[in-house]
Structures are given as C-alpha cells and as structure tokens.
Amino acid sequence: MKIFLFLVLHILTEPFDLSFERKLQNFYRSLWSPFCPGRSLADCPTQQAENLKVEIRQMVIEGKDLKFIVSELNSRYGQNVVSYPSEKKEILIAKLPFYFFVGIVIFFFCFKARTIYRNAKH
C-alpha cells in the first residue's frame, strides 16, 4: 500500500517539478551572465554561474517575484551585465523564411524579365 501511494504521489507531483525546472531554465536563458560575456546564464559553465543559479532558485522558492530578482541582480552586477537579451536576433531568425521567399520571387521576376528582353531582341 505504501509503495502504491508513493508511486501515485510521484506521478502526480513530477509534472509540477518539471514545469518549475522548465520555467527556471527559461528564466536563466533570459538573463545575460555576469561571468561569461555574451552568454546567457543558462549557457555559462563557470562555478560562479552555478552558484548564482542556486541563489536564484532559492529566491524563487522563497516566493520572490522574477522582477524583484532581476532588479536585485541589476543592482548587484550592473544594468549592462544582467539584463534581458535582445530579441532582435530571434525576430530576424523568425523572418528568414519570408526574406528567402521574397528573394526567390525577385530572382524569378528578374530572370523572367531578362528572358523576355532577350527574346524580344532576336
């Protein structure tokens, strides 16, 4: 009976833990690391970054708001060190298929116009 209860509780609580972990990982990705310039906190391999992640996790468990955590990190490491990464790259990557399609259409019309011009000349 104890094993059954343990399994039921484990199955019911596991998705919540995974969701919590996912949210934390997304939050780590949304912050620049003060220890690895140009990398997010999630991608920084240093021990200081790991310690900071543990500290952030503890703040979240204590119920502190993410905005409060960001302001705390900004006051500790400076506004330029810890901030939300620019979304310009993400927007550019999302629009690449559109730009590729437009490029192909322009190429097709230029090629077609060139062919018509050559045929009209002869």
C-alpha positions in Angstrom: 0.0 0.0 0.0 2.8 2.4 0.8 4.5 1.7 -2.5 1.3 2.3 -4.4 0.8 5.6 -2.5 4.4 6.6 -3.2 4.0 5.9 -6.9 0.7 7.8 -7.2 2.2 10.8 -5.4 5.4 10.7 -7.5 3.4 10.6 -10.7 1.1 13.4 -9.7 3.9 15.7 -8.5 6.5 15.1 -11.2 4.9 17.3 -13.9 4.9 20.2 -11.5 8.6 19.8 -10.8 9.4 19.6 -14.5 7.3 22.7 -15.1 9.2 24.5 -12.3 12.5 23.4 -13.8 11.5 24.5 -17.3 10.4 27.9 -16.0 13.7 28.3 -14.2 15.7 27.3 -17.3 13.8 29.8 -19.4 14.5 32.5 -16.8 18.2 31.6 -16.8 18.2 31.8 -20.6 16.6 35.3 -20.5 19.5 36.7 -18.4 23.0 37.6 -19.6 25.6 36.0 -17.4 27.8 38.4 -15.4 30.6 35.8 -15.5 30.5 34.8 -19.2 30.3 37.9 -21.5 27.9 37.3 -24.5 26.4 34.1 -22.9 23.1 33.6 -21.1 23.2 32.5 -17.5 21.9 29.1 -18.6 24.9 28.6 -21.0 27.6 29.8 -18.7 29.8 26.9 -17.5 31.5 28.6 -14.6 31.1 27.7 -10.9 30.0 31.3 -10.1 27.1 31.0 -12.6 26.1 27.7 -11.0 26.2 29.4 -7.6 24.1 32.3 -8.9 21.5 29.8 -10.4 21.3 28.1 -7.0 20.8 31.5 -5.3 18.1 32.5 -7.9 16.3 29.1 -7.4 16.3 29.8 -3.6 14.8 33.2 -4.2 12.0 31.7 -6.4 11.3 29.0 -3.8 11.0 31.7 -1.1 8.3 33.3 -3.3 10.2 36.3 -4.6 8.9 37.8 -7.9 11.1 37.5 -11.0 11.1 41.3 -11.5 12.4 41.6 -7.9 15.1 39.1 -8.7 16.1 40.9 -11.9 16.3 44.2 -10.1 18.4 42.6 -7.4 20.8 41.2 -10.0 21.0 44.5 -11.8 21.8 46.3 -8.6 24.5 43.7 -7.7 26.1 43.3 -11.2 25.1 46.5 -13.0 22.4 47.2 -15.6 24.6 46.2 -18.6 25.8 42.9 -17.1 22.5 41.3 -16.2 19.6 42.2 -18.4 17.2 40.6 -20.8 19.0 39.6 -24.1 17.9 41.4 -27.2 15.2 39.8 -29.2 16.4 41.3 -32.5 18.2 38.1 -33.4 15.2 36.0 -32.6 13.0 38.2 -34.8 15.5 38.1 -37.6 15.6 34.3 -37.5 11.8 34.1 -37.4 11.6 36.2 -40.6 14.3 34.4 -42.5 11.9 32.2 -44.4 9.9 35.2 -45.5 13.1 37.0 -46.7 14.2 33.9 -48.5 10.8 33.6 -50.3 10.9 37.3 -51.3 14.5 36.9 -52.6 13.4 33.9 -54.8 10.4 35.8 -56.1 12.6 38.8 -57.1 15.2 36.5 -58.7 12.4 34.7 -60.7 11.0 38.0 -62.0 14.4 39.4 -62.9 15.2 36.1 -64.7 11.9 36.1 -66.5 12.2 39.8 -67.5 15.7 39.1 -68.8 14.5 36.2 -70.8 11.6 38.2 -72.3 14.0 41.1 -73.1 16.4 38.7 -74.9 13.6 37.0 -76.9 12.3 40.4 -78.0 15.7 41.4 -79.2 16.1 38.5 -81.5 
